[in-house]
Amino acid sequence: MIQQERLNAYRIMWLFVFFDLPVETKKERKAASDFRKTLMKDGFNMMQFSVYSRHCASDESAQVHMKRTREKVPEKGQVSILKVTDKQYGDIINIWGAKENPLTPGPTQMEMF
């Protein structure tokens, strides 16, 4: 009998992609725009203009999305990828102006047994 591992806040992952891409020429602006569109098509959501995040149900899923992101990085600029557990993500504090706002809830998990 195969023992099923339950999803928990330490196995569920979040990916963050931070980037600083040049936009001085038309070609650079297009490359930056294409990169952002690629992230959104892969399920990333914009947190800030150059910061995108994505929920992943497992580390294996996170690895797939990290690989896809690496393959689409433009020739110029800097891109960083950060992987954190759902537990760590839950500790984020969002502040807009002087008002703190709670995190937007992550996707709900459905467990089949």
C-alpha positions as a Markdown table, in Angstrom:
| # | Residue | x | y | z |
|---|---|---|---|---|
| 1 | Met | 0.0 | 0.0 | 0.0 |
| 2 | Ile | 1.4 | 3.4 | -1.0 |
| 3 | Gln | 1.2 | 5.9 | 1.8 |
| 4 | Gln | -0.2 | 9.2 | 0.5 |
| 5 | Glu | 1.5 | 12.4 | 1.8 |
| 6 | Arg | -0.9 | 15.1 | 2.8 |
| 7 | Leu | -0.3 | 18.6 | 1.4 |
| 8 | Asn | 0.8 | 20.9 | 4.1 |
| 9 | Ala | 2.2 | 24.4 | 4.4 |
| 10 | Tyr | 5.7 | 23.1 | 4.2 |
| 11 | Arg | 5.3 | 21.2 | 0.9 |
| 12 | Ile | 3.1 | 23.7 | -1.0 |
| 13 | Met | 5.4 | 26.3 | -2.6 |
| 14 | Trp | 5.2 | 29.9 | -3.9 |
| 15 | Leu | 7.5 | 31.2 | -6.6 |
| 16 | Phe | 8.5 | 34.8 | -6.9 |
| 17 | Val | 10.1 | 36.2 | -10.0 |
| 18 | Phe | 11.8 | 39.6 | -9.6 |
| 19 | Phe | 13.3 | 41.3 | -12.6 |
| 20 | Asp | 15.0 | 44.5 | -13.8 |
| 21 | Leu | 15.0 | 44.5 | -17.6 |
| 22 | Pro | 16.2 | 47.3 | -19.8 |
| 23 | Val | 13.6 | 49.2 | -21.8 |
| 24 | Glu | 15.6 | 51.9 | -23.6 |
| 25 | Thr | 15.1 | 50.6 | -27.1 |
| 26 | Lys | 12.0 | 49.3 | -28.9 |
| 27 | Lys | 13.6 | 45.8 | -29.0 |
| 28 | Glu | 14.3 | 45.9 | -25.2 |
| 29 | Arg | 10.7 | 47.1 | -24.4 |
| 30 | Lys | 9.3 | 44.3 | -26.5 |
| 31 | Ala | 11.5 | 41.7 | -24.8 |
| 32 | Ala | 10.4 | 42.9 | -21.4 |
| 33 | Ser | 6.8 | 42.9 | -22.4 |
| 34 | Asp | 7.0 | 39.5 | -23.8 |
| 35 | Phe | 8.7 | 38.2 | -20.6 |
| 36 | Arg | 5.9 | 39.6 | -18.5 |
| 37 | Lys | 3.2 | 38.1 | -20.8 |
| 38 | Thr | 5.0 | 34.7 | -20.6 |
| 39 | Leu | 4.9 | 34.8 | -16.8 |
| 40 | Met | 1.1 | 35.6 | -16.8 |
| 41 | Lys | 0.4 | 32.8 | -19.3 |
| 42 | Asp | 2.2 | 30.4 | -17.0 |
| 43 | Gly | -0.1 | 31.4 | -14.1 |
| 44 | Phe | 2.0 | 34.1 | -12.4 |
| 45 | Asn | 0.2 | 37.2 | -10.9 |
| 46 | Met | 1.7 | 40.6 | -10.8 |
| 47 | Met | 2.4 | 41.8 | -7.2 |
| 48 | Gln | 4.3 | 44.9 | -8.3 |
| 49 | Phe | 5.4 | 45.9 | -11.8 |
| 50 | Ser | 8.6 | 43.8 | -11.7 |
| 51 | Val | 7.5 | 41.2 | -9.1 |
| 52 | Tyr | 5.3 | 38.2 | -10.0 |
| 53 | Ser | 4.2 | 35.3 | -7.9 |
| 54 | Arg | 2.7 | 31.9 | -8.5 |
| 55 | His | 1.2 | 29.2 | -6.3 |
| 56 | Cys | 2.6 | 25.6 | -6.8 |
| 57 | Ala | 1.1 | 22.6 | -5.2 |
| 58 | Ser | 4.5 | 20.9 | -4.8 |
| 59 | Asp | 8.2 | 21.3 | -5.2 |
| 60 | Glu | 8.0 | 19.3 | -8.4 |
| 61 | Ser | 5.5 | 21.7 | -9.9 |
| 62 | Ala | 7.7 | 24.7 | -8.7 |
| 63 | Gln | 10.7 | 23.2 | -10.5 |
| 64 | Val | 8.7 | 22.9 | -13.8 |
| 65 | His | 7.7 | 26.6 | -13.6 |
| 66 | Met | 11.2 | 27.7 | -12.6 |
| 67 | Lys | 12.5 | 25.9 | -15.7 |
| 68 | Arg | 10.0 | 27.6 | -18.0 |
| 69 | Thr | 10.8 | 31.0 | -16.6 |
| 70 | Arg | 14.6 | 30.4 | -17.0 |
| 71 | Glu | 14.0 | 29.4 | -20.7 |
| 72 | Lys | 12.2 | 32.8 | -21.4 |
| 73 | Val | 14.6 | 35.2 | -19.7 |
| 74 | Pro | 15.6 | 38.0 | -22.2 |
| 75 | Glu | 19.2 | 38.5 | -23.3 |
| 76 | Lys | 19.7 | 41.6 | -21.2 |
| 77 | Gly | 18.7 | 42.4 | -17.6 |
| 78 | Gln | 18.5 | 40.6 | -14.3 |
| 79 | Val | 15.9 | 38.0 | -13.3 |
| 80 | Ser | 15.8 | 36.4 | -9.9 |
| 81 | Ile | 13.5 | 33.5 | -8.8 |
| 82 | Leu | 12.7 | 32.9 | -5.1 |
| 83 | Lys | 10.9 | 29.7 | -3.9 |
| 84 | Val | 9.2 | 29.8 | -0.5 |
| 85 | Thr | 6.9 | 27.5 | 1.4 |
| 86 | Asp | 3.3 | 28.3 | 1.9 |
| 87 | Lys | 4.0 | 28.7 | 5.6 |
| 88 | Gln | 6.7 | 31.3 | 4.8 |
| 89 | Tyr | 4.4 | 33.0 | 2.3 |
| 90 | Gly | 1.7 | 33.3 | 5.0 |
| 91 | Asp | 4.0 | 35.6 | 7.0 |
| 92 | Ile | 4.0 | 38.4 | 4.4 |
| 93 | Ile | 2.9 | 41.8 | 5.6 |
| 94 | Asn | 1.4 | 44.0 | 2.9 |
| 95 | Ile | 1.3 | 47.7 | 3.5 |
| 96 | Trp | -0.4 | 50.2 | 1.2 |
| 97 | Gly | 0.2 | 53.7 | 2.4 |
| 98 | Ala | -0.3 | 53.6 | 6.1 |
| 99 | Lys | -2.8 | 50.8 | 6.1 |
| 100 | Glu | -1.9 | 47.1 | 6.4 |
| 101 | Asn | -3.9 | 44.7 | 4.3 |
| 102 | Pro | -4.1 | 40.9 | 4.8 |
| 103 | Leu | -2.8 | 38.5 | 2.1 |
| 104 | Thr | -5.1 | 37.5 | -0.6 |
| 105 | Pro | -6.1 | 33.9 | 0.2 |
| 106 | Gly | -4.2 | 31.3 | -1.9 |
| 107 | Pro | -6.0 | 28.7 | -4.0 |
| 108 | Thr | -8.0 | 26.2 | -2.0 |
| 109 | Gln | -6.8 | 22.6 | -2.1 |
| 110 | Met | -9.1 | 19.8 | -2.7 |
| 111 | Glu | -8.0 | 16.5 | -1.2 |
| 112 | Met | -9.2 | 13.2 | -2.6 |
| 113 | Phe | -9.1 | 10.1 | -0.5 |
